[in-house]
């Protein structure tokens, strides 16, 4: 996590840095800071809290200059405090840097540096890098190297990197080397924006919007030296690289809340459009199948695939579970859904005919990236279902499907989930149609898929009903979320939404599984959210609901419009339109997102910036 920005050119660096950090705040919002170089000095300002707080500090204690680096933090090592905020200073101020990542061997390095006399001011792992570079710089100077030369600094950086274990994206400036920013990447993303007489540095392309659409993505083990009108990139193994400048057409970021109070609510209401965008151009009516431009795999090769592994984290993992049900039902290919954090170390047997799909909104989740790389290393075709264009996972995958959901800024994922489910329906249809699924079955699926934007639009009409339910249940401290088949992942997702933004304990379970343990939790104080739309096993879920009622557990039902029977049994009902089983999670997740949103709001929680979380989890 953590967001990095940098600027070198003729503009006011603090202005760009502040704006860039605001756009990167989704990566962490524990604290923020900038360092700006001017006339041989580096001015540092850093502050606990959101970038807004840093803005206030800069207004009262400005720094001026046109070279600078900035950082927005998600704390890993060391508490949330002004002093632990980045930038960090090495030696006696000759090196200043910002870091995204984790240094695993920092404790040992710290001890060694302390023994050499380096004084640590913070409890972070990042400060170790700053002192280490300062130490190697000093050594180079002792050897007679010029302290003001770029080469000396590069050498000090290179020697330091050799000692680091872990991940890093670094922006570094040196007090005595004017007008130069060094950027290094291993495991944490960095993109360089190329302007006219200026360069930008950022963790992703969003801060570049409005400044440039020419970018260079740094790869692992690459170091960039940036000056206003010059850029050099070298690889750790030695040798200069020719920067590969790409033009991206998606450097736009919509920070406008419009009529909404929060990004989360805005994004929930964007779902009819985001689903529509995901579907656009991907339906092949003539062949009753789906079509994808970027899978980069021949149909005859896909036909040979006999096992699929879907790997992801959090909400994307829940979408993966929906994908498992879909692909097994439509294409009859066995699917496993693996937590990426487990898959990366678990080393399960994967045959030559196994295909791996990473599912991710951001395309930067460290565990998902590592799991995908591990599978690629073993020679498996690795594809991605991803939202952020140009993200690391999107670039490293052999092919994939973009969600086209637009920027998701709220930390709680909403529209990405429904778009992931939509993409997975199309994928299952595509794989199914090259196997057992008939033309007519394909046509039926397509007809229903095409209705989804309208179905979700209609579902959003439950908003007022959800608000009332939220009002009634806001005071409860434990919730169960129960659903079966396609609504089991929806139950997990509903529970995750409530946990992450309202800090209420919530568990998702397959509805019938609760009698094997969790039912012991049921009493008047533990509401159960039952996802019970009409469908293939409606009567079975109804029995489960009765079991809860018999134990006096309050029940909130998510049920189909026109289901009057449910109203007699459940304490509260939120109605959604009726769709086929396989499309239900797209519809039923919407009231669950709204319920979490309104309960969190009523409890006074920061919906878009929940505590302890960040939008992109770029550490393992
Ligand atoms: O960007 P990704 O989809 O890879 O992110 C995975 C999870 O970190 C993410 O879904 C997280 O669980 C969300 N905060 C859930 O709302």
Boltz pocket constraint, residues with backbone or C-beta under 6 A from the ligand:
constraints:
  - pocket:
      binder: B
      contacts: [[A, 313], [A, 314], [A, 315], [A, 316], [A, 317], [A, 359], [A, 360], [A, 361], [A, 362], [A, 363], [A, 364], [A, 365], [A, 368], [A, 411], [A, 412], [A, 413], [A, 414], [A, 496], [A, 500], [A, 614], [A, 615], [A, 616], [A, 617]]
      max_distance: 6.0
